[in-house]
Amino acid sequence: MPTFKSKFEAIVWKELRKHYKSCKYEPDKHEYIQPVIHRKYIPDFKMANNVYIEAKGKLDLATRQKMVWFKQSNPHITIIFLFMNASNRITKRSKTTYAEWAEKNGFLWLDFKGDWINDYKKLKKE
């Protein structure tokens, strides 16, 4: 007997097998494409034309994905992360810090624990 994901599937299986001996449980795997989902994102602070500061205390997986997708969809817009603590790790088990994640994904970043206003001024000059 197959391993079912729910009790309901097991009940359905038993009933189907009474009537259709050739019935099989999950014999095939099929690929599909998830439809495009259009979303909106509102950056925290507009600093200049197409330049924003995004203040982040926590950088969870959903936010990391969203920001990468946003950057891919809007390459002309610059997002600068202002991390409450840039040395925080993206997960408890990860060695990757918020700052390292930002750099790896092509984002500029500032650390709130540092002299972030002057660091921003330096970024503007670059």
N, CA, C and O atoms as CSV, one atom per row, in Angstrom:
chain,resi,resn,atom,element,x,y,z
A,1,MET,N,N,0.850,-1.190,0.000
A,1,MET,CA,C,0.000,0.000,0.000
A,1,MET,C,C,0.889,1.245,0.000
A,1,MET,O,O,1.874,1.302,0.736
A,2,PRO,N,N,0.555,2.222,-0.805
A,2,PRO,CA,C,1.364,3.444,-0.874
A,2,PRO,C,C,1.329,4.232,0.436
A,2,PRO,O,O,0.484,4.007,1.301
A,3,THR,N,N,2.272,5.159,0.548
A,3,THR,CA,C,2.286,6.086,1.683
A,3,THR,C,C,1.532,7.342,1.252
A,3,THR,O,O,1.935,8.021,0.307
A,4,PHE,N,N,0.457,7.642,1.937
A,4,PHE,CA,C,-0.389,8.777,1.565
A,4,PHE,C,C,-0.021,10.017,2.363
A,4,PHE,O,O,0.530,9.926,3.460
A,5,LYS,N,N,-0.332,11.169,1.800
A,5,LYS,CA,C,-0.055,12.441,2.464
A,5,LYS,C,C,-1.169,12.833,3.430
A,5,LYS,O,O,-0.984,13.711,4.274
A,6,SER,N,N,-2.314,12.187,3.306
A,6,SER,CA,C,-3.424,12.499,4.204
A,6,SER,C,C,-4.308,11.266,4.380
A,6,SER,O,O,-4.264,10.325,3.587
A,7,LYS,N,N,-5.092,11.300,5.419
A,7,LYS,CA,C,-6.050,10.210,5.660
A,7,LYS,C,C,-7.110,10.183,4.566
A,7,LYS,O,O,-7.582,9.119,4.167
A,8,PHE,N,N,-7.473,11.361,4.091
A,8,PHE,CA,C,-8.475,11.452,3.034
A,8,PHE,C,C,-8.016,10.714,1.775
A,8,PHE,O,O,-8.788,9.979,1.159
A,9,GLU,N,N,-6.734,10.920,1.398
A,9,GLU,CA,C,-6.223,10.214,0.223
A,9,GLU,C,C,-6.302,8.692,0.414
A,9,GLU,O,O,-6.624,7.961,-0.523
A,10,ALA,N,N,-6.013,8.230,1.610
A,10,ALA,CA,C,-6.081,6.782,1.893
A,10,ALA,C,C,-7.504,6.257,1.744
A,10,ALA,O,O,-7.721,5.167,1.215
A,11,ILE,N,N,-8.460,7.031,2.208
A,11,ILE,CA,C,-9.867,6.631,2.090
A,11,ILE,C,C,-10.281,6.574,0.624
A,11,ILE,O,O,-10.937,5.627,0.192
A,12,VAL,N,N,-9.889,7.602,-0.140
A,12,VAL,CA,C,-10.222,7.649,-1.563
A,12,VAL,C,C,-9.568,6.469,-2.286
A,12,VAL,O,O,-10.200,5.837,-3.133
A,13,TRP,N,N,-8.316,6.170,-1.961
A,13,TRP,CA,C,-7.590,5.053,-2.565
A,13,TRP,C,C,-8.331,3.726,-2.365
A,13,TRP,O,O,-8.515,2.954,-3.305
A,14,LYS,N,N,-8.742,3.487,-1.144
A,14,LYS,CA,C,-9.437,2.225,-0.845
A,14,LYS,C,C,-10.717,2.097,-1.666
A,14,LYS,O,O,-11.024,1.025,-2.189
A,15,GLU,N,N,-11.448,3.180,-1.773
A,15,GLU,CA,C,-12.702,3.147,-2.523
A,15,GLU,C,C,-12.443,2.980,-4.026
A,15,GLU,O,O,-13.125,2.202,-4.693
A,16,LEU,N,N,-11.468,3.704,-4.547
A,16,LEU,CA,C,-11.148,3.580,-5.976
A,16,LEU,C,C,-10.679,2.170,-6.317
A,16,LEU,O,O,-11.056,1.627,-7.355
A,17,ARG,N,N,-9.861,1.577,-5.455
A,17,ARG,CA,C,-9.327,0.224,-5.728
A,17,ARG,C,C,-10.421,-0.843,-5.759
A,17,ARG,O,O,-10.274,-1.876,-6.411
A,18,LYS,N,N,-11.507,-0.584,-5.054
A,18,LYS,CA,C,-12.631,-1.522,-5.098
A,18,LYS,C,C,-13.213,-1.590,-6.509
A,18,LYS,O,O,-13.645,-2.648,-6.967
A,19,HIS,N,N,-13.218,-0.443,-7.188
A,19,HIS,CA,C,-13.866,-0.330,-8.489
A,19,HIS,C,C,-12.890,-0.313,-9.672
A,19,HIS,O,O,-13.245,-0.714,-10.781
A,20,TYR,N,N,-11.668,0.149,-9.430
A,20,TYR,CA,C,-10.680,0.298,-10.503
A,20,TYR,C,C,-9.330,-0.261,-10.035
A,20,TYR,O,O,-8.534,0.461,-9.435
A,21,LYS,N,N,-9.081,-1.500,-10.300
A,21,LYS,CA,C,-7.861,-2.175,-9.837
A,21,LYS,C,C,-6.594,-1.568,-10.445
A,21,LYS,O,O,-5.516,-1.639,-9.856
A,22,SER,N,N,-6.738,-0.975,-11.622
A,22,SER,CA,C,-5.553,-0.422,-12.283
A,22,SER,C,C,-5.190,0.987,-11.775
A,22,SER,O,O,-4.189,1.559,-12.208
A,23,CYS,N,N,-5.971,1.526,-10.890
A,23,CYS,CA,C,-5.710,2.870,-10.352
A,23,CYS,C,C,-4.366,2.884,-9.609
A,23,CYS,O,O,-4.064,1.968,-8.844
A,24,LYS,N,N,-3.567,3.927,-9.842
A,24,LYS,CA,C,-2.258,4.067,-9.189
A,24,LYS,C,C,-2.208,5.390,-8.439
A,24,LYS,O,O,-2.824,6.376,-8.841
A,25,TYR,N,N,-1.461,5.389,-7.343
A,25,TYR,CA,C,-1.328,6.598,-6.530
A,25,TYR,C,C,-0.023,7.315,-6.886
A,25,TYR,O,O,1.061,6.741,-6.776
A,26,GLU,N,N,-0.138,8.559,-7.306
A,26,GLU,CA,C,0.979,9.441,-7.654
A,26,GLU,C,C,2.069,8.766,-8.484
A,26,GLU,O,O,3.235,8.779,-8.091
A,27,PRO,N,N,1.711,8.181,-9.619
A,27,PRO,CA,C,2.743,7.504,-10.415
A,27,PRO,C,C,3.567,8.451,-11.296
A,27,PRO,O,O,4.672,8.102,-11.710
A,28,ASP,N,N,3.046,9.625,-11.581
A,28,ASP,CA,C,3.703,10.522,-12.530
A,28,ASP,C,C,4.008,11.875,-11.900
A,28,ASP,O,O,3.322,12.325,-10.982
A,29,LYS,N,N,5.061,12.512,-12.420
A,29,LYS,CA,C,5.445,13.862,-11.994
A,29,LYS,C,C,5.430,14.748,-13.233
A,29,LYS,O,O,6.016,14.391,-14.255
A,30,HIS,N,N,4.767,15.899,-13.152
A,30,HIS,CA,C,4.649,16.811,-14.296
A,30,HIS,C,C,5.142,18.190,-13.903
A,30,HIS,O,O,4.884,18.665,-12.797
A,31,GLU,N,N,5.849,18.821,-14.814
A,31,GLU,CA,C,6.326,20.182,-14.578
A,31,GLU,C,C,5.251,21.191,-14.976
A,31,GLU,O,O,4.395,20.922,-15.818
A,32,TYR,N,N,5.326,22.351,-14.347
A,32,TYR,CA,C,4.451,23.462,-14.729
A,32,TYR,C,C,5.174,24.761,-14.429
A,32,TYR,O,O,6.144,24.789,-13.672
A,33,ILE,N,N,4.694,25.823,-15.025
A,33,ILE,CA,C,5.278,27.147,-14.825
A,33,ILE,C,C,4.315,27.969,-13.992
A,33,ILE,O,O,3.145,28.133,-14.335
A,34,GLN,N,N,4.836,28.477,-12.895
A,34,GLN,CA,C,4.001,29.341,-12.050
A,34,GLN,C,C,3.811,30.672,-12.768
A,34,GLN,O,O,4.771,31.252,-13.275
A,35,PRO,N,N,2.590,31.145,-12.810
A,35,PRO,CA,C,2.344,32.422,-13.502
A,35,PRO,C,C,3.087,33.583,-12.838
A,35,PRO,O,O,3.366,33.571,-11.639
A,36,VAL,N,N,3.387,34.561,-13.644
A,36,VAL,CA,C,4.043,35.764,-13.150
A,36,VAL,C,C,3.108,36.477,-12.174
A,36,VAL,O,O,1.908,36.610,-12.414
A,37,ILE,N,N,3.683,36.920,-11.089
A,37,ILE,CA,C,2.905,37.664,-10.092
A,37,ILE,C,C,3.431,39.093,-10.070
A,37,ILE,O,O,4.607,39.318,-9.786
A,38,HIS,N,N,2.584,40.042,-10.361
A,38,HIS,CA,C,2.967,41.449,-10.320
A,38,HIS,C,C,2.724,41.974,-8.913
A,38,HIS,O,O,1.632,41.843,-8.361
A,39,ARG,N,N,3.759,42.567,-8.350
A,39,ARG,CA,C,3.669,43.083,-6.985
A,39,ARG,C,C,4.134,44.529,-6.963
A,39,ARG,O,O,4.722,45.027,-7.922
A,40,LYS,N,N,3.857,45.185,-5.854
A,40,LYS,CA,C,4.295,46.570,-5.663
A,40,LYS,C,C,5.184,46.644,-4.429
A,40,LYS,O,O,4.992,45.904,-3.464
A,41,TYR,N,N,6.149,47.538,-4.472
A,41,TYR,CA,C,7.083,47.732,-3.366
A,41,TYR,C,C,7.238,49.228,-3.157
A,41,TYR,O,O,7.406,49.978,-4.118
A,42,ILE,N,N,7.184,49.661,-1.915
A,42,ILE,CA,C,7.323,51.083,-1.587
A,42,ILE,C,C,8.588,51.250,-0.750
A,42,ILE,O,O,8.598,50.907,0.432
A,43,PRO,N,N,9.661,51.777,-1.357
A,43,PRO,CA,C,10.898,51.991,-0.590
A,43,PRO,C,C,10.675,53.007,0.534
A,43,PRO,O,O,9.782,53.851,0.453
A,44,ASP,N,N,11.502,52.912,1.585
A,44,ASP,CA,C,11.301,53.749,2.770
A,44,ASP,C,C,11.579,55.234,2.532
A,44,ASP,O,O,10.701,56.066,2.762
A,45,PHE,N,N,12.784,55.577,2.077
A,45,PHE,CA,C,13.180,56.988,2.001
A,45,PHE,C,C,13.747,57.321,0.629
A,45,PHE,O,O,14.736,56.729,0.197
A,46,LYS,N,N,13.109,58.283,-0.062
A,46,LYS,CA,C,13.622,58.725,-1.360
A,46,LYS,C,C,14.682,59.781,-1.110
A,46,LYS,O,O,14.421,60.799,-0.469
A,47,MET,N,N,15.879,59.532,-1.623
A,47,MET,CA,C,16.994,60.443,-1.387
A,47,MET,C,C,17.301,61.307,-2.607
A,47,MET,O,O,17.747,62.447,-2.475
A,48,ALA,N,N,17.063,60.767,-3.768
A,48,ALA,CA,C,17.308,61.471,-5.028
A,48,ALA,C,C,16.493,60.742,-6.089
A,48,ALA,O,O,15.781,59.785,-5.785
A,49,ASN,N,N,16.601,61.195,-7.325
A,49,ASN,CA,C,15.881,60.528,-8.402
A,49,ASN,C,C,16.368,59.082,-8.518
A,49,ASN,O,O,17.542,58.840,-8.800
A,50,ASN,N,N,15.474,58.133,-8.303
A,50,ASN,CA,C,15.764,56.692,-8.389
A,50,ASN,C,C,16.799,56.200,-7.381
A,50,ASN,O,O,17.476,55.203,-7.631
A,51,VAL,N,N,16.931,56.880,-6.256
A,51,VAL,CA,C,17.827,56.443,-5.176
A,51,VAL,C,C,17.028,56.442,-3.876
A,51,VAL,O,O,16.443,57.453,-3.484
A,52,TYR,N,N,17.016,55.279,-3.214
A,52,TYR,CA,C,16.224,55.109,-1.995
A,52,TYR,C,C,17.057,54.445,-0.906
A,52,TYR,O,O,17.958,53.655,-1.187
A,53,ILE,N,N,16.742,54.780,0.339
A,53,ILE,CA,C,17.298,54.069,1.486
A,53,ILE,C,C,16.189,53.197,2.059
A,53,ILE,O,O,15.075,53.658,2.306
A,54,GLU,N,N,16.520,51.937,2.262
A,54,GLU,CA,C,15.590,50.970,2.845
A,54,GLU,C,C,16.130,50.587,4.225
A,54,GLU,O,O,17.152,49.909,4.330
A,55,ALA,N,N,15.442,51.022,5.274
A,55,ALA,CA,C,15.861,50.729,6.651
A,55,ALA,C,C,15.393,49.326,7.034
A,55,ALA,O,O,14.208,49.008,6.933
A,56,LYS,N,N,16.337,48.490,7.475
A,56,LYS,CA,C,16.011,47.099,7.793
A,56,LYS,C,C,16.596,46.709,9.143
A,56,LYS,O,O,17.805,46.786,9.363
A,57,GLY,N,N,15.711,46.288,10.041
A,57,GLY,CA,C,16.144,45.675,11.283
A,57,GLY,C,C,16.332,44.189,11.062
A,57,GLY,O,O,17.343,43.614,11.465
A,58,LYS,N,N,15.352,43.571,10.418
A,58,LYS,CA,C,15.396,42.136,10.134
A,58,LYS,C,C,15.333,41.927,8.627
A,58,LYS,O,O,14.510,42.527,7.934
A,59,LEU,N,N,16.212,41.070,8.136
A,59,LEU,CA,C,16.275,40.789,6.700
A,59,LEU,C,C,15.920,39.318,6.493
A,59,LEU,O,O,16.797,38.468,6.344
A,60,ASP,N,N,14.619,39.036,6.487
A,60,ASP,CA,C,14.176,37.640,6.368
A,60,ASP,C,C,14.195,37.174,4.913
A,60,ASP,O,O,14.421,37.963,3.996
A,61,LEU,N,N,13.954,35.885,4.724
A,61,LEU,CA,C,14.019,35.290,3.388
A,61,LEU,C,C,13.071,35.971,2.402
A,61,LEU,O,O,13.459,36.267,1.272
A,62,ALA,N,N,11.837,36.220,2.822
A,62,ALA,CA,C,10.856,36.848,1.921
A,62,ALA,C,C,11.339,38.222,1.464
A,62,ALA,O,O,11.169,38.586,0.300
A,63,THR,N,N,11.934,38.977,2.371
A,63,THR,CA,C,12.441,40.306,2.014
A,63,THR,C,C,13.638,40.194,1.083
A,63,THR,O,O,13.756,40.960,0.127
A,64,ARG,N,N,14.521,39.251,1.354
A,64,ARG,CA,C,15.686,39.070,0.481
A,64,ARG,C,C,15.246,38.719,-0.938
A,64,ARG,O,O,15.769,39.266,-1.910
A,65,GLN,N,N,14.289,37.808,-1.052
A,65,GLN,CA,C,13.783,37.442,-2.383
A,65,GLN,C,C,13.144,38.643,-3.067
A,65,GLN,O,O,13.413,38.920,-4.237
A,66,LYS,N,N,12.302,39.348,-2.332
A,66,LYS,CA,C,11.605,40.508,-2.898
A,66,LYS,C,C,12.603,41.535,-3.422
A,66,LYS,O,O,12.423,42.083,-4.509
A,67,MET,N,N,13.651,41.793,-2.651
A,67,MET,CA,C,14.593,42.822,-3.055
A,67,MET,C,C,15.403,42.396,-4.290
A,67,MET,O,O,15.702,43.227,-5.147
A,68,VAL,N,N,15.751,41.130,-4.383
A,68,VAL,CA,C,16.455,40.646,-5.576
A,68,VAL,C,C,15.537,40.759,-6.796
A,68,VAL,O,O,15.963,41.215,-7.857
A,69,TRP,N,N,14.294,40.347,-6.644
A,69,TRP,CA,C,13.335,40.452,-7.763
A,69,TRP,C,C,13.116,41.907,-8.150
A,69,TRP,O,O,13.043,42.236,-9.333
A,70,PHE,N,N,13.010,42.780,-7.146
A,70,PHE,CA,C,12.821,44.202,-7.428
A,70,PHE,C,C,14.009,44.745,-8.231
A,70,PHE,O,O,13.828,45.452,-9.223
A,71,LYS,N,N,15.205,44.411,-7.797
A,71,LYS,CA,C,16.412,44.883,-8.488
A,71,LYS,C,C,16.449,44.374,-9.930
A,71,LYS,O,O,16.810,45.119,-10.841
A,72,GLN,N,N,16.078,43.115,-10.139
A,72,GLN,CA,C,16.057,42.552,-11.494
A,72,GLN,C,C,15.029,43.267,-12.367
A,72,GLN,O,O,15.256,43.473,-13.559
A,73,SER,N,N,13.905,43.642,-11.772
A,73,SER,CA,C,12.823,44.291,-12.518
A,73,SER,C,C,13.052,45.781,-12.720
A,73,SER,O,O,12.466,46.383,-13.620
A,74,ASN,N,N,13.907,46.384,-11.882
A,74,ASN,CA,C,14.125,47.836,-11.898
A,74,ASN,C,C,15.611,48.162,-11.796
A,74,ASN,O,O,16.034,48.770,-10.813
A,75,PRO,N,N,16.409,47.775,-12.780
A,75,PRO,CA,C,17.858,47.984,-12.666
A,75,PRO,C,C,18.275,49.449,-12.614
A,75,PRO,O,O,19.398,49.761,-12.217
A,76,HIS,N,N,17.392,50.336,-13.005
A,76,HIS,CA,C,17.691,51.767,-13.009
A,76,HIS,C,C,17.490,52.411,-11.626
A,76,HIS,O,O,17.830,53.579,-11.438
A,77,ILE,N,N,16.950,51.669,-10.672
A,77,ILE,CA,C,16.696,52.191,-9.329
A,77,ILE,C,C,17.754,51.651,-8.372
A,77,ILE,O,O,18.066,50.460,-8.380
A,78,THR,N,N,18.300,52.544,-7.547
A,78,THR,CA,C,19.306,52.160,-6.558
A,78,THR,C,C,18.655,52.069,-5.187
A,78,THR,O,O,18.069,53.032,-4.692
A,79,ILE,N,N,18.769,50.900,-4.588
A,79,ILE,CA,C,18.313,50.699,-3.218
A,79,ILE,C,C,19.550,50.589,-2.338
A,79,ILE,O,O,20.425,49.761,-2.591
A,80,ILE,N,N,19.622,51.419,-1.311
A,80,ILE,CA,C,20.716,51.368,-0.344
A,80,ILE,C,C,20.120,50.881,0.966
A,80,ILE,O,O,19.248,51.535,1.537
A,81,PHE,N,N,20.585,49.740,1.440
A,81,PHE,CA,C,20.097,49.217,2.712
A,81,PHE,C,C,20.762,49.945,3.864
A,81,PHE,O,O,21.975,50.154,3.869
A,82,LEU,N,N,19.954,50.328,4.836
A,82,LEU,CA,C,20.473,50.825,6.112
A,82,LEU,C,C,20.125,49.760,7.142
A,82,LEU,O,O,18.988,49.674,7.605
A,83,PHE,N,N,21.113,48.954,7.492
A,83,PHE,CA,C,20.882,47.857,8.424
A,83,PHE,C,C,21.037,48.331,9.863
A,83,PHE,O,O,21.978,49.054,10.193
A,84,MET,N,N,20.109,47.918,10.707
A,84,MET,CA,C,20.213,48.214,12.129
A,84,MET,C,C,21.520,47.622,12.673
A,84,MET,O,O,22.186,48.219,13.519
A,85,ASN,N,N,21.867,46.432,12.163
A,85,ASN,CA,C,23.126,45.785,12.521
A,85,ASN,C,C,23.582,44.977,11.316
A,85,ASN,O,O,23.083,43.877,11.080
A,86,ALA,N,N,24.514,45.507,10.562
A,86,ALA,CA,C,24.959,44.879,9.321
A,86,ALA,C,C,25.692,43.563,9.550
A,86,ALA,O,O,25.859,42.779,8.616
A,87,SER,N,N,26.131,43.310,10.783
A,87,SER,CA,C,26.855,42.068,11.062
A,87,SER,C,C,25.923,40.938,11.509
A,87,SER,O,O,26.383,39.829,11.781
A,88,ASN,N,N,24.608,41.214,11.586
A,88,ASN,CA,C,23.651,40.128,11.859
A,88,ASN,C,C,23.758,39.083,10.772
A,88,ASN,O,O,24.079,39.397,9.626
A,89,ARG,N,N,23.489,37.843,11.132
A,89,ARG,CA,C,23.514,36.745,10.175
A,89,ARG,C,C,22.110,36.595,9.575
A,89,ARG,O,O,21.111,36.852,10.246
A,90,ILE,N,N,22.044,36.175,8.303
A,90,ILE,CA,C,20.738,36.101,7.640
A,90,ILE,C,C,19.847,35.013,8.253
A,90,ILE,O,O,18.621,35.116,8.209
A,91,THR,N,N,20.464,33.973,8.825
A,91,THR,CA,C,19.736,32.985,9.623
A,91,THR,C,C,20.662,32.570,10.760
A,91,THR,O,O,21.858,32.857,10.726
A,92,LYS,N,N,20.120,31.909,11.748
A,92,LYS,CA,C,20.932,31.483,12.895
A,92,LYS,C,C,22.095,30.583,12.482
A,92,LYS,O,O,23.179,30.657,13.062
A,93,ARG,N,N,21.871,29.742,11.488
A,93,ARG,CA,C,22.888,28.773,11.075
A,93,ARG,C,C,23.805,29.274,9.959
A,93,ARG,O,O,24.810,28.635,9.649
A,94,SER,N,N,23.468,30.392,9.365
A,94,SER,CA,C,24.248,30.897,8.233
A,94,SER,C,C,25.479,31.655,8.713
A,94,SER,O,O,25.476,32.266,9.782
A,95,LYS,N,N,26.522,31.601,7.905
A,95,LYS,CA,C,27.715,32.402,8.166
A,95,LYS,C,C,27.614,33.765,7.480
A,95,LYS,O,O,28.411,34.664,7.747
A,96,THR,N,N,26.623,33.909,6.591
A,96,THR,CA,C,26.466,35.126,5.797
A,96,THR,C,C,25.817,36.240,6.618
A,96,THR,O,O,24.754,36.051,7.211
A,97,THR,N,N,26.468,37.395,6.643
A,97,THR,CA,C,25.903,38.554,7.339
A,97,THR,C,C,25.006,39.341,6.382
A,97,THR,O,O,25.016,39.119,5.171
A,98,TYR,N,N,24.232,40.263,6.955
A,98,TYR,CA,C,23.399,41.134,6.115
A,98,TYR,C,C,24.271,41.884,5.106
A,98,TYR,O,O,23.923,41.987,3.930
A,99,ALA,N,N,25.405,42.406,5.578
A,99,ALA,CA,C,26.298,43.164,4.698
A,99,ALA,C,C,26.821,42.289,3.567
A,99,ALA,O,O,26.850,42.716,2.412
A,100,GLU,N,N,27.236,41.063,3.893
A,100,GLU,CA,C,27.741,40.152,2.855
A,100,GLU,C,C,26.653,39.804,1.846
A,100,GLU,O,O,26.908,39.739,0.643
A,101,TRP,N,N,25.435,39.579,2.344
A,101,TRP,CA,C,24.331,39.269,1.435
A,101,TRP,C,C,24.107,40.440,0.479
A,101,TRP,O,O,23.949,40.241,-0.726
A,102,ALA,N,N,24.095,41.671,1.023
A,102,ALA,CA,C,23.865,42.857,0.192
A,102,ALA,C,C,24.934,42.965,-0.902
A,102,ALA,O,O,24.613,43.179,-2.071
A,103,GLU,N,N,26.186,42.817,-0.520
A,103,GLU,CA,C,27.264,42.925,-1.497
A,103,GLU,C,C,27.173,41.832,-2.562
A,103,GLU,O,O,27.351,42.096,-3.751
A,104,LYS,N,N,26.894,40.608,-2.125
A,104,LYS,CA,C,26.784,39.485,-3.059
A,104,LYS,C,C,25.677,39.722,-4.086
A,104,LYS,O,O,25.776,39.270,-5.227
A,105,ASN,N,N,24.625,40.429,-3.679
A,105,ASN,CA,C,23.480,40.671,-4.554
A,105,ASN,C,C,23.486,42.051,-5.206
A,105,ASN,O,O,22.488,42.473,-5.791
A,106,GLY,N,N,24.610,42.748,-5.102
A,106,GLY,CA,C,24.779,44.008,-5.814
A,106,GLY,C,C,24.103,45.213,-5.182
A,106,GLY,O,O,23.824,46.195,-5.870
A,107,PHE,N,N,23.837,45.153,-3.887
A,107,PHE,CA,C,23.221,46.286,-3.192
A,107,PHE,C,C,24.262,47.066,-2.407
A,107,PHE,O,O,25.195,46.492,-1.844
A,108,LEU,N,N,24.093,48.379,-2.377
A,108,LEU,CA,C,24.869,49.208,-1.471
A,108,LEU,C,C,24.241,49.096,-0.088
A,108,LEU,O,O,23.049,48.815,0.038
A,109,TRP,N,N,25.054,49.318,0.959
A,109,TRP,CA,C,24.504,49.201,2.309
A,109,TRP,C,C,25.225,50.132,3.264
A,109,TRP,O,O,26.372,50.521,3.047
A,110,LEU,N,N,24.517,50.476,4.327
A,110,LEU,CA,C,25.032,51.299,5.417
A,110,LEU,C,C,24.729,50.589,6.725
A,110,LEU,O,O,23.794,49.793,6.811
A,111,ASP,N,N,25.537,50.888,7.755
A,111,ASP,CA,C,25.329,50.279,9.063
A,111,ASP,C,C,24.915,51.362,10.048
A,111,ASP,O,O,25.667,52.305,10.297
A,112,PHE,N,N,23.727,51.224,10.604
A,112,PHE,CA,C,23.196,52.208,11.545
A,112,PHE,C,C,24.105,52.372,12.767
A,112,PHE,O,O,24.127,53.432,13.391
A,113,LYS,N,N,24.852,51.318,13.102
A,113,LYS,CA,C,25.763,51.371,14.258
A,113,LYS,C,C,27.006,52.207,13.962
A,113,LYS,O,O,27.739,52.592,14.872
A,114,GLY,N,N,27.228,52.479,12.697
A,114,GLY,CA,C,28.390,53.274,12.304
A,114,GLY,C,C,28.002,54.715,12.024
A,114,GLY,O,O,26.931,55.172,12.426
A,115,ASP,N,N,28.882,55.427,11.330
A,115,ASP,CA,C,28.653,56.820,10.957
A,115,ASP,C,C,27.924,56.843,9.614
A,115,ASP,O,O,28.459,57.293,8.602
A,116,TRP,N,N,26.686,56.344,9.638
A,116,TRP,CA,C,25.987,56.068,8.393
A,116,TRP,C,C,25.627,57.309,7.582
A,116,TRP,O,O,25.553,57.240,6.355
A,117,ILE,N,N,25.402,58.436,8.243
A,117,ILE,CA,C,25.105,59.672,7.494
A,117,ILE,C,C,26.319,60.065,6.640
A,117,ILE,O,O,26.178,60.352,5.451
A,118,ASN,N,N,27.497,60.075,7.247
A,118,ASN,CA,C,28.699,60.408,6.471
A,118,ASN,C,C,29.008,59.332,5.436
A,118,ASN,O,O,29.487,59.637,4.344
A,119,ASP,N,N,28.736,58.075,5.776
A,119,ASP,CA,C,28.938,57.005,4.805
A,119,ASP,C,C,28.004,57.189,3.602
A,119,ASP,O,O,28.390,56.919,2.465
A,120,TYR,N,N,26.788,57.645,3.857
A,120,TYR,CA,C,25.865,57.914,2.748
A,120,TYR,C,C,26.387,59.067,1.892
A,120,TYR,O,O,26.333,59.010,0.663
A,121,LYS,N,N,26.887,60.102,2.544
A,121,LYS,CA,C,27.436,61.234,1.792
A,121,LYS,C,C,28.587,60.784,0.883
A,121,LYS,O,O,28.730,61.278,-0.235
A,122,LYS,N,N,29.401,59.845,1.371
A,122,LYS,CA,C,30.508,59.309,0.559
A,122,LYS,C,C,29.957,58.516,-0.626
A,122,LYS,O,O,30.491,58.598,-1.732
A,123,LEU,N,N,28.891,57.752,-0.396
A,123,LEU,CA,C,28.278,57.003,-1.488
A,123,LEU,C,C,27.756,57.926,-2.569
A,123,LEU,O,O,27.859,57.625,-3.758
A,124,LYS,N,N,27.193,59.057,-2.152
A,124,LYS,CA,C,26.639,60.008,-3.121
A,124,LYS,C,C,27.720,60.545,-4.053
A,124,LYS,O,O,27.457,60.828,-5.222
A,125,LYS,N,N,28.928,60.683,-3.534
A,125,LYS,CA,C,30.030,61.249,-4.336
A,125,LYS,C,C,30.545,60.246,-5.354
A,125,LYS,O,O,31.110,60.640,-6.374
A,126,GLU,N,N,30.358,58.954,-5.096
A,126,GLU,CA,C,30.888,57.923,-6.002
A,126,GLU,C,C,30.134,57.863,-7.310
A,126,GLU,O,O,30.460,57.049,-8.174
